[in-house]
Amino acid sequence: MKFKTKTIFFLSIGLLVFLFLGPIDASHAQISRDLRNIFQSMLDDLDQDIRIKFEEALATDSSVVKLTREQFKRFRQSPVNPFEGLKSAAVNQSGTIIALKFELPDIRNRSVHPLERQNSGLLASLRPAVKNAAKSSVVVYSDNRSVAMGTIFREDGYILTKASELDDTNTIRCKLFNSVEKQATLVEVSQEHDLAILKIDADGLVPAKWANQSANIGNFLLTPDPFGNVLALGTFSVPTRSTAVGQQAFLGVQPETTPVGVRVSAIRPGTASALAGLQDGDIITKLNQTVVKDASTLVKAIRDRAPGDKIDITFSRNGTTQTTTATLAAREYSGEQAARFKMMNRLGAVPSQRYDNFPSVFQHDAPLFPEDCGGPITNLDGEIVGINIARLGRAASYAIPASTVQSVISKYETDTKLRQLNVRTRK
């Protein structure tokens, strides 16, 4: 059936929606895996009846969501609707069903400019740095497609990978650095870290060699594949922290850009700024080693940190330069704010199925895809500083630090010994 009315489309960052006023043939509107992930991530923030419509689209493998006129009006006011134009779209009174067809631009195959950090020449020049770490990496397949990377942690065939990407645990296999493929068995899952332990029938593998020290802010980080290629180059941007949903670091000031720094006001008792001794009219010039030239720099520097982080503040009061240390507080997003923030952050990237609620991760800006997560991430010396665990949004990916990964491995091995001991005792 052809469309009976004109098409209206709305473009947001990385996502396109077509609005059809009237019948639409959805038989050829197959949903991509990446768009499926976005639909699934929206479900918890939708009204129940609208959620059912998106679930129907997922169940029928369709990128078209059909809503009643009343449902459409509520959806366009929803915080997970990223299309500002959709909120003011005029809808005539004819017809009873409004169809929304969602599309993603081809993010995976976009052209990379020669001057971009991810250009192929630069990545190729970095291959010697990941030569050894690459041998500790594997490609993980599930249901006959690559879904994740994996990190070898024992030479007798034990591998860590990202658990939530394993769609069919009966069809898991791993491809090693020599292109040999091995069937894998799922041994255990750490839900809190979204890590799965796999076992393949192999000996003499190259286990990950963990860095003795963690990476520092500003360090370059490399993501290798098993074949010695560098998949992405990123920068360590936010220190290790927990990623509790809905929380944002909060200093508690009203910033105003001036020629000599950022003047702060509206400091209220009990806020992080007040407890640090800041006063209305103080001019902040530096946060840690970051020069604060305008309000946006100040806001970004705070938002890149987590509640509980300490930050050194250099400021001027009555012409005298002073310093203080503030412990950032937590400000909870409202449900609507959190939903809107999550949706806007996801656009322009292909997010992982699970991208938050990790007890210990650091943030970097390597542009990964979901199937790039689960493998090692190294510094420029080739030392493995962690495991990539999620693509979060346009400029953010998460990795679990090496120290946390080693704790997960240690717990598994201790629990395994206890289970074996209990079995022997019962015998």
N, C-alpha and C positions, 0 to 999 in steps of 0.2 A: 504494500500500500504506500502511495506517495504522500508526502506532507501536504496538508490541506491549508496551511497558513505559512506565512513567511517565517524564516529562521532568525532568531536573535541570539547572539553569542556574547559571552563575557569572558575576558581574559584576566587572570590573576597571575602571580609569579609562578610559572611552571605548570599551570593547569588551565584547561579551557573547558567551558561548559556551554552547550547549545540548548536553547530553550525552544520547545516546540509547542505551539498552542493548538492542540488537536491530535489526531491519531498519528502514530509513528510505528514503522516496522522495525522491531528491535532484533530481528532474527540474525542480522549480520553485525550486530554491535557487541562482539565478543570482548570480554574484559581482559585486560592484560594483568600479569601477576603484580606489576608495580601499582597499577590502579586498584587492584584488589586489596593490597596492603593499606592503601589510603582509605578505602571504604571501611575496612575492618577497624582501622584506628579511629574512625568517626563514630562508631556505633554507640559507645558508652555515653556520648554527649548529646545524643538525639532523643527527642520525645519517643515514647514507646511505639506509637503507631507509625511514625516516620522511620524509626529504626527497622520495623518490619519490612517496609518498602525497600530499604537498602539491603536487608538480608535476603529478600526475594531476588534482587538483582544479582547478589553473590551466588545464590543457589542455582540460578538459571544461567550463570556465566555471562551476564549482560552488563554493559556499561551504561545502560539506560535505566533511569529510576522514574517510575510513573507515580505522580502524586495527585491527590484531589486539589481543588483550588484552595481549600482551607489549609491543607497540609503544606502546599507550596508557600502560602503566605507566612506560615510559622517557620518553615525551613529558611526562607530568605532573611528572617530576623535572628536565626540561630547563630551563636558565636562560632560554630564550625563552618558557616558559610563564608568562604573567603572572597566572594565576589561583591564588591561594594555596589556595582551597577545593578546587580540582581535585586538589591533592596528597593530600588526605585523603579523597577521594570513595570510598565503598564500592562495589565492583563485584562483583556476585554471579557465580556460576560458570556460569550458563546463557548460551548463545549464544557465538559466536566473534568477532563483529565489533562494535566500538564506534564509533559515528558522532559526530563533533563538528561542530556547525553554528555557524559564526561569524557575528556580525552587528555592524555599526557603528551607533551612534545617529546621528540626522540632525544632524551637526555643522554642516553647511553652512547649514541653514535654522533654526538655533536663534534664539530671540527674544533681542534685545539690550536690556538694561535701560536706561532713559533716563539713569541715572547712570553707566553704563559709558563708558569712554573711546571705544569704537567706536560710540557712538550716532550715528544718522544726522544729527541736528541739528548736532552738533559737527563731524562730517566735512564736512558741507555748508558750514559757516562757514569752513573752511580751503581751499576751492576756489580763491580768488584767489591763494594762495601757489603753486599748482602750474599756473597757467594756461599759462606758457611751457613748462615741462618736459613737460606733457601732450602737446604737439605733437611731442615727440621720442619718444613712446611709440607702440607698435602692439600690437594683439592678434594672436597667432600661432595659426593653425589648422593642424591636421594630421589627415587622415582625417575631415574634416568635423566637427571639434569643437575648441573652444578648448583649447590645451594649455599656453600660456605667454604671457608678454608679451615685447616686444622693444624695443630701444633703438636709434634711428637715430643713426649716427655719421658719415655722409656724406650730403650733400644729393642725390647722384646715386643713391640707393637702396640703400645698404649698412646692414645692421641686425645687431645682436648679439642673441642670445637664448639660452635654456637648452637645451643640446644633447640631454640625456638624455630630454627629454619629447617629442622629435620622433619619433613612432612610425612614420610613413610619410613618408619624405623626398620622395616623388614627388607628394604632395598638399598641400604647404605653401603657405599664402597668408597675407597680412598685411592687417589692416584698419587704416586710417589714421585720424587725428583727424577727418577730414571724412566718415568712414564708407565711403570708397572702398576696395574690396578689390583686391589685386594678387597674382597668382601669384608665388611666390618660389622661387628656386633655392638649394640648399645649396652654398656656395662652399668653406667650410673649417670644421674643428672643432678647437678646443683642448681636448684630453681632460683635461689637468690642471686646467683651470679650469671644465670643463663648459660652455664657451661655443661657440656655432655662429655663423658669419657667413652671413647670407642676402643675396641680391641680388634686388631687385624693379626692374621697368622704370618708373622715375619720376625726375623732376628737381625741383629747388626744394624739397626736403624741409627740415625744420628739425633739424639735427644737435644732439645733446646738448651743452649748455654746462656743462662740468665745473667744479666748485667749485675755487677756488685752495687752499683749506685743507680738511683732513679734519674730520669731525665729532668732537665730544668726548663723553666719558662724561656721560650725563644729557641730552644734546640730544634734542629731539623730532625725529622723522623721518616723512616722508609718502611714501606709495606712490600715485602717480597712475595713472589709466588714460588712454587717448588722448582721451577725451571730457571731460576736465577734472574728473572725479570723484576723490575721495580714497578709495582702497580700504581703507586702514588707517593708523592712527596708532600709532607705536611710539617707544621710547626706546632710544638708543644705550647698550648695556649692557656690552659686552666689547670691548676694543681689538683692532685688526688682529692676526691671528696665523695660523699654520698649524694645521690641524685633523687631526693625525695620529691615526688610530684607536687607541683603547685607552690613550691617555696622559692623565694628570691632574696638574695642578700640585700640589705637595706641599711643605709647610713642615716637617713632621716634629715635631709636638708632640702631647701629649695634653691637650686643653682641658677646663677646669672653670669653670663660671660662678660668679662671686662677686658680692657687692653693688657692687664697685668696678671690675669688669672681668673678664677671663678669665685665670685662673691656668694656666700651662703647666707640663708635666712630661714625663718620659720622653724627654728630649732626648738623642739619640744622636750620637756623633762622626761627622762627615762629612755630616750632614743640613744642609738649608738653614738651619734655626734655629740649629744649633750654629755654623756658619760665620759667621752674623750676630752671634754673641756672646750669644745668649739662654741663660739658665740655668734649671734647675728652680726653680719658685717665682716666677718673674717674672710680672707681671700685665700683659697686653696691654690697652691702653685705646683704641688707634686704629690702623687700617691705612690708610695714605694719609690721606684726609680722612674716612674712615668711622669713626664712633664704634662701638667694639666693646662691646656691652652684655652679650652672652651668647655661649655656645659656637656656637650655630647661625649667628650673624652672622659669626663668625670663619671657620667652615667654608665658608659660602657665598662670602665675600669671596675666599678662596683658590681655590675651585673655579671661580669666574668668570674666573680668569686662566689663562694658559698657562705651561708649563714654559719657563724662561728669563726670564720677566717679573721685574722688580725691584719691590719693594714696601717702602715706608717704614713702619716699625713704631715706635709710641710705647708705652713700657711703664714700669712702676714696679718698682723693686728696692729693697727696704728703705726705702720711703717716698720715694725719689728718682726723679723722672721723667727718663727717658733716651730716646734715639732711636737707631735703627739701620736699616740697609737690608739686606734679604734678597733673594737671587736664587733664585726658586722652582725646585725640582728637578722631575724627572719621575718619577712612579711608574706603572709599567705595570700595567694591569688584567690579571688572569688571563683566559684565554679565556672562562671561565664568567662572570666578573664583567662583562667587556665586553659579552657577549651579553645578560645580564640588564639592564645599564644601558641599552643601546640600545633594548631592547624597552619598558621602563618609560617611557623618555623619549618614545617615539613615541606612546604611548597618550594619548587626549584631543586629538589633532590629526590632520590628514591630512598625512603626511610626503611629501616629494618622493621620486621614484624614486632619485635620488642626493642624499644629504644630508650627506655628509662627505668627507674626503680632499681638501680644498681647500688649495692652497699659501698663500693669502692672503685672509682674510675677516674682517669684523667682525660682531659679533653684536648683534641688537636683538630686541625682544619684540613686534613687530607680528604679529598673528595672520593670516598669509598662508595661502593655499591653493597647491598646486603650480602651478596655472595662473596665479597672480599673479607668479611668478618670471620673471626675464629682462628685466624693465623697470627704469626708473630709480627711485631712491629719493632724496628731496631733504630739505634742511633747511627750516626755517620761512621762510627767505628765497627758497625756490624753487630754490636752487642744487643741482645734481645731485652728490651725494657718493658715488654708487656704483650698482651694479646688484644687485638682489635675485637670489640664486642658489639658495636652498633653504629650505624649511620643515623644521626639524629636529625639533621636539617641542612639548610643551605651551606653553612660554613662550619659545621660541627660534627665530629665523630668522637666516639668514646673508646677507650682502651682500658683493660684491667691491668694495673701495674704488676710487674714481675713478682714483687713480694706477696701480693694477694694470691696470684696464681700458684705460687709455691706453697702457700698455706692450704689451698684447696687440694693440691696434690698430696701434701703431707697428711691431711685429714683422711683422704681416701685410702692411703696406704695403711694408716693406723687402724682405720675401721676394718679394712680387709684382714689384717693380722688378727684382730679381735674375733672376727667371724670365724676364721680358720681355727683359732684356739678353742672357741666354743664348740665347733664341730668335733675336734679331737677329744675334748673333755666329755662330750655326750657319748662318744664311742667307748 
